[in-house]
Amino acid sequence: MTIRSIKKSNSDKKISELQTKLCAASELEPFADLTIFATGSYARGEASEFSDIDLFFVSNTPLENISDPNIKSLRMFSKIISVCDELDFPKFSNDGEFLEVLEKPTILEHLGARDDAHLNHFTARLLLILESRCIFCEDVYESILKSILEAYFRDYPDHPKDFKPTFLVNDILRFWKTLCLNYENKRNQPDTDQEKQIKQKIKNLKLKFSRMLTCFGSICYIVSQNGSVDHRDIFEMSKLSPLERLEHACQNYPELKVTLSTAVEEYEWFLELTNVPEEELRRQFSEREFRVKAFARASVFGDAIFTITKSVAEKNNYLRFLLV
């Protein structure tokens, strides 16, 4: 089996176990309009047995429609933590800071607003589109995803023959730059702790591989579409992994075959590298020679992603919209 199939099999198995337990949990019954979706490596189908799981909770309607929503939310989150412990997922990051229910009407209301990012709506919205997998209530998940995509395509009816989703593309680019800025913010807070420094270097490598592919694999898919693009195309894109999106974008461009092969080869190396316990990964990164080689491969991967993005965008008259 290839590393891609191994990780996909592991992701599918653990997601299925989590779905089964949450669908049977009485603590979730009051939330008829709620969906739960995974992001990160589980959503991409790239999780190892050591991967943690990132979950988002979005309600299709305001929580005020439920009696005692706060108490019921606490019971729900308590159950989810218990289930994740039972399934041997690593503990939730930042002491469960992001265990909160977001509301679709509020997300749409604040789309593009000053507090969009502060309220965690921006991250939830972009991850829903770019890197999500439904854990609970597929119907609600699809309804919310379609509503958010339609907001990005509100001008489509006036330009059905030549519409370019620049609003969405700009938000994806903004998301990528936000990830880069967040990393730089961490570097701006120097830490003498050697272990924390190593963790930051690992995050940097993941930024240069999985985060880059999530953003630019999606952009390549979007700009590779012939003619007009509508929200249904992006809905179908969301079902593919970022690597599958990149492969789809290159399928009509034989001149990109070698570059695509390079990108896939380097990404599969990254998947192999991260298929170990975190302690082992930190041990490898503590060696300077290893770090130099790892980031050299990241540079090769980034160059390949740039070449593919530039080529596909130029051929479909999108490059200008990616730059200006």
C-alpha positions as CSV (number, residue, x, y, z in Angstrom):
1,M,0.0,0.0,0.0
2,T,1.1,3.6,-0.7
3,I,1.5,6.1,2.1
4,R,-1.5,7.9,0.7
5,S,-3.7,4.8,0.9
6,I,-2.4,3.9,4.3
7,K,-3.2,7.3,5.7
8,K,-6.6,7.5,4.0
9,S,-7.5,4.1,5.4
10,N,-6.6,5.2,8.9
11,S,-8.5,8.5,8.5
12,D,-11.6,6.7,7.3
13,K,-11.5,4.1,10.1
14,K,-11.2,6.6,12.9
15,I,-13.7,9.0,11.4
16,S,-16.2,6.2,11.0
17,E,-15.7,5.2,14.7
18,L,-16.2,8.8,15.8
19,Q,-19.3,9.2,13.6
20,T,-20.9,6.1,15.0
21,K,-20.4,7.1,18.7
22,L,-21.6,10.7,18.2
23,C,-24.7,9.8,16.2
24,A,-25.7,7.5,19.2
25,A,-25.0,10.2,21.8
26,S,-28.2,11.5,23.5
27,E,-26.3,14.7,24.4
28,L,-26.4,15.8,20.8
29,E,-30.1,15.2,20.3
30,P,-31.2,18.8,21.2
31,F,-29.1,20.2,18.4
32,A,-31.2,19.2,15.4
33,D,-29.7,22.0,13.3
34,L,-26.1,21.4,14.2
35,T,-23.3,19.9,12.2
36,I,-19.8,18.8,13.3
37,F,-17.0,18.6,10.9
38,A,-13.3,17.7,11.1
39,T,-10.5,19.7,9.6
40,G,-6.8,19.1,9.4
41,S,-5.2,15.7,8.5
42,Y,-8.4,13.8,9.1
43,A,-10.4,15.9,6.7
44,R,-7.6,15.6,4.1
45,G,-7.5,11.8,4.5
46,E,-3.9,12.1,5.7
47,A,-4.1,11.2,9.4
48,S,-1.7,8.8,11.0
49,E,-2.5,6.9,14.2
50,F,-0.8,9.7,16.1
51,S,-2.7,12.6,14.6
52,D,-5.0,14.8,16.8
53,I,-8.4,15.8,15.5
54,D,-9.7,19.3,15.0
55,L,-13.5,19.8,15.2
56,F,-15.8,22.7,14.3
57,F,-19.4,23.0,15.4
58,V,-21.8,25.1,13.3
59,S,-25.5,25.5,13.8
60,N,-27.8,26.3,10.8
61,T,-30.0,28.4,13.1
62,P,-29.4,30.6,16.2
63,L,-28.9,28.7,19.4
64,E,-31.5,30.9,21.1
65,N,-34.1,28.6,19.5
66,I,-33.0,25.9,21.9
67,S,-33.9,26.0,25.6
68,D,-31.0,26.2,28.0
69,P,-28.4,26.2,25.1
70,N,-25.4,26.8,27.3
71,I,-26.1,23.9,29.6
72,K,-26.9,21.6,26.7
73,S,-23.7,22.8,24.9
74,L,-21.6,22.0,28.0
75,R,-23.1,18.5,28.2
76,M,-22.5,18.0,24.5
77,F,-18.8,19.0,24.7
78,S,-18.3,16.9,27.7
79,K,-19.6,13.9,25.8
80,I,-17.4,14.7,22.8
81,I,-14.3,15.0,24.9
82,S,-15.2,11.6,26.6
83,V,-15.7,9.9,23.2
84,C,-12.4,11.3,21.8
85,D,-10.6,10.1,24.9
86,E,-12.2,6.7,24.5
87,L,-11.0,6.5,20.9
88,D,-7.5,7.5,21.9
89,F,-7.4,10.8,20.1
90,P,-4.8,13.2,21.5
91,K,-6.3,15.9,23.8
92,F,-7.8,19.0,22.1
93,S,-5.4,21.8,21.5
94,N,-5.2,24.9,23.6
95,D,-7.1,23.3,26.4
96,G,-10.3,23.0,24.3
97,E,-10.3,26.7,23.5
98,F,-12.1,26.2,20.2
99,L,-14.9,24.0,21.5
100,E,-17.7,26.4,20.7
101,V,-20.8,26.4,18.6
102,L,-20.8,29.0,15.7
103,E,-24.0,30.0,14.0
104,K,-24.4,30.1,10.2
105,P,-26.5,33.3,10.2
106,T,-23.8,35.2,12.2
107,I,-21.0,33.8,10.0
108,L,-22.8,35.1,6.9
109,E,-23.6,38.4,8.6
110,H,-19.9,39.0,9.4
111,L,-18.5,37.8,6.1
112,G,-15.7,40.2,5.2
113,A,-16.4,42.4,8.3
114,R,-13.7,43.8,10.6
115,D,-14.3,41.2,13.3
116,D,-14.6,38.2,10.9
117,A,-11.3,36.7,11.9
118,H,-11.5,37.7,15.6
119,L,-14.8,35.8,16.0
120,N,-13.2,32.7,14.4
121,H,-15.7,32.9,11.5
122,F,-13.1,33.4,8.9
123,T,-11.1,30.3,9.8
124,A,-14.2,28.1,10.2
125,R,-15.6,29.3,6.9
126,L,-12.4,28.7,4.9
127,L,-11.7,25.4,6.5
128,L,-15.3,24.3,5.8
129,I,-14.7,25.0,2.1
130,L,-11.1,23.9,1.8
131,E,-10.5,21.2,4.3
132,S,-13.5,19.6,6.0
133,R,-15.2,16.3,6.5
134,C,-18.6,15.9,8.1
135,I,-18.7,14.0,11.4
136,F,-22.3,14.7,12.4
137,C,-25.5,15.5,10.4
138,E,-24.6,15.4,6.7
139,D,-27.8,17.2,5.7
140,V,-27.0,20.2,7.9
141,Y,-23.4,20.2,6.8
142,E,-24.3,20.3,3.1
143,S,-26.9,23.0,3.7
144,I,-24.4,25.3,5.5
145,L,-21.7,24.7,3.0
146,K,-24.0,25.5,0.1
147,S,-25.3,28.7,1.8
148,I,-21.7,29.9,2.4
149,L,-20.7,29.2,-1.1
150,E,-23.7,31.0,-2.5
151,A,-22.6,34.1,-0.6
152,Y,-19.4,34.0,-2.5
153,F,-21.2,33.6,-5.8
154,R,-23.9,36.2,-5.3
155,D,-22.9,38.1,-8.5
156,Y,-22.9,34.9,-10.6
157,P,-26.5,35.4,-11.9
158,D,-25.4,38.6,-13.6
159,H,-22.4,37.0,-15.3
160,P,-23.3,33.3,-15.9
161,K,-21.1,32.9,-19.0
162,D,-17.8,34.5,-17.7
163,F,-18.0,34.6,-13.9
164,K,-14.7,34.5,-12.1
165,P,-15.0,33.8,-8.3
166,T,-12.4,36.4,-7.3
167,F,-14.2,37.0,-4.0
168,L,-13.5,33.4,-3.0
169,V,-10.0,33.3,-4.5
170,N,-9.1,36.4,-2.6
171,D,-10.3,34.9,0.7
172,I,-8.3,31.8,0.0
173,L,-5.2,33.9,-0.6
174,R,-6.0,35.9,2.5
175,F,-6.3,32.6,4.5
176,W,-2.8,31.5,3.2
177,K,-1.3,34.8,4.2
178,T,-3.0,34.7,7.6
179,L,-1.4,31.3,8.2
180,C,2.0,32.7,7.3
181,L,1.5,35.8,9.5
182,N,0.4,33.6,12.4
183,Y,3.6,31.6,12.1
184,E,5.7,34.8,12.0
185,N,3.8,36.1,15.1
186,K,5.0,33.0,17.0
187,R,8.6,33.6,15.8
188,N,8.2,37.2,17.1
189,Q,7.9,35.8,20.6
190,P,11.3,34.2,21.1
191,D,11.5,31.3,23.4
192,T,14.7,29.8,24.9
193,D,13.0,26.4,25.4
194,Q,14.7,24.1,22.8
195,E,11.7,21.8,22.6
196,K,9.3,24.7,21.7
197,Q,11.7,25.9,19.1
198,I,11.8,22.5,17.5
199,K,7.9,22.4,17.5
200,Q,7.9,25.7,15.7
201,K,10.2,24.3,13.0
202,I,7.9,21.4,12.5
203,K,4.9,23.7,12.2
204,N,6.9,25.7,9.6
205,L,7.5,22.5,7.5
206,K,3.8,21.6,7.8
207,L,2.9,25.2,6.6
208,K,5.2,24.7,3.6
209,F,3.5,21.4,2.7
210,S,0.0,20.6,3.9
211,R,-1.2,24.2,4.4
212,M,0.3,25.4,1.1
213,L,-1.3,22.5,-0.7
214,T,-4.7,23.0,0.9
215,C,-4.7,26.6,-0.3
216,F,-3.0,26.4,-3.7
217,G,-4.3,23.0,-4.7
218,S,-7.8,24.6,-4.3
219,I,-6.8,27.7,-6.2
220,C,-5.4,25.6,-9.0
221,Y,-8.6,23.6,-9.2
222,I,-10.7,26.8,-9.4
223,V,-8.6,28.5,-12.0
224,S,-8.3,25.4,-14.2
225,Q,-12.1,25.3,-14.8
226,N,-12.9,26.2,-18.4
227,G,-15.4,29.0,-18.8
228,S,-17.6,30.1,-15.9
229,V,-17.4,28.7,-12.4
230,D,-20.4,28.5,-10.0
231,H,-20.9,27.4,-6.4
232,R,-21.8,23.8,-7.5
233,D,-18.2,23.4,-8.9
234,I,-16.7,24.4,-5.6
235,F,-19.1,22.1,-3.7
236,E,-17.8,19.2,-5.8
237,M,-14.2,20.4,-5.2
238,S,-14.7,20.2,-1.5
239,K,-15.2,16.5,-1.8
240,L,-11.7,16.0,-3.1
241,S,-8.5,16.1,-1.1
242,P,-6.1,19.0,-1.8
243,L,-3.7,16.7,-3.6
244,E,-6.6,15.3,-5.8
245,R,-7.5,19.0,-6.6
246,L,-4.0,19.6,-7.8
247,E,-4.0,16.5,-9.9
248,H,-7.4,17.5,-11.4
249,A,-6.1,20.9,-12.2
250,C,-3.2,19.5,-14.2
251,Q,-5.1,16.7,-16.1
252,N,-5.6,18.8,-19.3
253,Y,-2.0,20.1,-19.3
254,P,0.5,17.4,-20.4
255,E,3.3,19.9,-20.2
256,L,2.8,20.0,-16.4
257,K,3.2,16.2,-16.0
258,V,6.8,16.3,-14.8
259,T,6.2,19.2,-12.4
260,L,3.1,17.5,-11.0
261,S,5.1,14.3,-10.5
262,T,7.7,16.3,-8.5
263,A,5.0,17.9,-6.3
264,V,3.4,14.5,-5.6
265,E,6.7,12.8,-4.9
266,E,7.7,15.5,-2.4
267,Y,4.3,15.6,-0.8
268,E,4.3,11.8,-0.3
269,W,7.8,12.2,1.3
270,F,6.1,14.6,3.7
271,L,3.4,12.1,4.4
272,E,5.9,9.4,5.2
273,L,7.9,11.8,7.4
274,T,4.8,12.7,9.5
275,N,3.7,9.1,9.9
276,V,5.5,8.8,13.2
277,P,4.8,9.8,16.9
278,E,5.4,13.5,17.6
279,E,8.3,12.6,19.9
280,E,10.1,10.9,17.0
281,L,9.5,13.8,14.7
282,R,10.9,16.2,17.2
283,R,14.0,13.9,17.6
284,Q,14.6,14.1,13.9
285,F,14.2,17.9,13.8
286,S,16.6,18.4,16.6
287,E,19.4,17.4,14.1
288,R,20.4,20.5,12.0
289,E,21.4,18.4,9.0
290,F,18.0,16.8,8.8
291,R,16.2,20.1,9.1
292,V,18.3,21.5,6.2
293,K,17.4,18.6,4.0
294,A,13.7,18.7,5.0
295,F,13.4,22.4,4.2
296,A,15.3,21.9,0.9
297,R,12.6,19.4,-0.1
298,A,9.9,21.9,1.0
299,S,11.5,24.4,-1.3
300,V,11.3,22.0,-4.2
301,F,7.7,21.3,-3.4
302,G,6.9,25.1,-3.2
303,D,8.6,25.7,-6.6
304,A,6.4,23.0,-8.2
305,I,3.2,24.5,-6.7
306,F,4.2,27.9,-7.9
307,T,4.9,26.6,-11.5
308,I,1.6,24.8,-11.6
309,T,-0.4,27.7,-10.2
310,K,1.3,30.3,-12.5
311,S,0.9,28.1,-15.6
312,V,-2.8,27.1,-15.1
313,A,-3.7,30.7,-14.1
314,E,-2.0,32.2,-17.2
315,K,-3.8,29.7,-19.5
316,N,-7.2,30.6,-18.1
317,N,-6.7,34.4,-17.7
318,Y,-6.6,34.3,-13.9
319,L,-3.1,35.4,-13.1
320,R,-4.0,39.0,-13.0
321,F,-6.7,38.3,-10.4
322,L,-4.2,36.4,-8.2
323,L,-1.8,39.3,-8.2
324,V,-3.9,42.5,-8.4
